[in-house]
Amino acid sequence: MARSKSSNRWLEEHVNDPYVKKAQVDGYRSRASYKLLELIEKDKLVRPGMLVLDLGSTPGGWSQVVAPLVGRQGATIASDILPMAPIPDVLFIEGDFTEQEVFDRIMTALDGRQADLVMSDMAPNISGVDAADQAASMYLVELALDMARQVLKPGANFVAKVFHGEGYEDYLKALRTSFDKVIVRKPSASRARSREVYVVGKGFKG
């Protein structure tokens, strides 16, 4: 089957993307690693000893960044519905965290501790129908926020990928009810034509 013009454009863009090439050199599994690195630098999101929960972690680019930064005194728990190859010092839990059994496994891994940071780079499988894709993406970030509200300690932080569109402004309002400060970022590694931005919630109100 012949590729569509859009898929050919994406493939060409991906192959020539400097962040894709840089990830290959630096050993990161995803160009998304550089988005998180920029967010960490600007918003001081990670420090040694922290407990971090990475939702929608596969292929592991974000966990790869965080695990060495929190160190052996900290912990990184990652979860995704898709398999993820092992990463040193990262505990991976495969499954849908909205299902009780998977949620319980995450709670067991937390072992009564509250998280210092919940992060989500989740995105739905794209159907090409804008309204449906936007609804699916907003559903995922709402799930991530709901999980964050259950596991974060007071004063902790949250970061998630969100797409501009229906539900975006309401989502920012919901964030502001739970965090002292909400910042919207567009990292350099985020493609200019993409509607994605990253929201950072700082100072969880508990």
Number of C-alpha atoms within 10 A of each C-alpha: 3 6 9 9 9 9 11 12 11 12 13 11 13 14 11 11 14 13 20 20 14 14 17 13 9 9 11 20 17 19 21 21 20 22 21 24 17 16 19 16 10 10 14 11 21 21 15 15 14 22 24 27 30 26 28 24 26 23 18 25 22 27 30 21 18 28 24 17 17 19 16 13 9 18 24 27 22 26 25 21 15 13 15 16 8 11 14 10 18 20 18 23 22 19 17 16 21 13 9 10 12 18 17 13 15 21 14 11 16 18 9 9 13 19 23 25 25 25 25 26 22 19 19 14 9 12 10 8 8 11 11 13 17 21 15 17 22 23 14 22 22 17 16 25 21 12 17 26 18 11 21 24 18 16 15 21 28 27 28 23 22 26 20 14 15 12 15 14 11 10 16 16 11 13 22 17 12 19 21 14 15 20 14 15 19 18 18 11 18 18 12 10 6 10 12 18 16 21 23 22 27 23 19 23 17 13
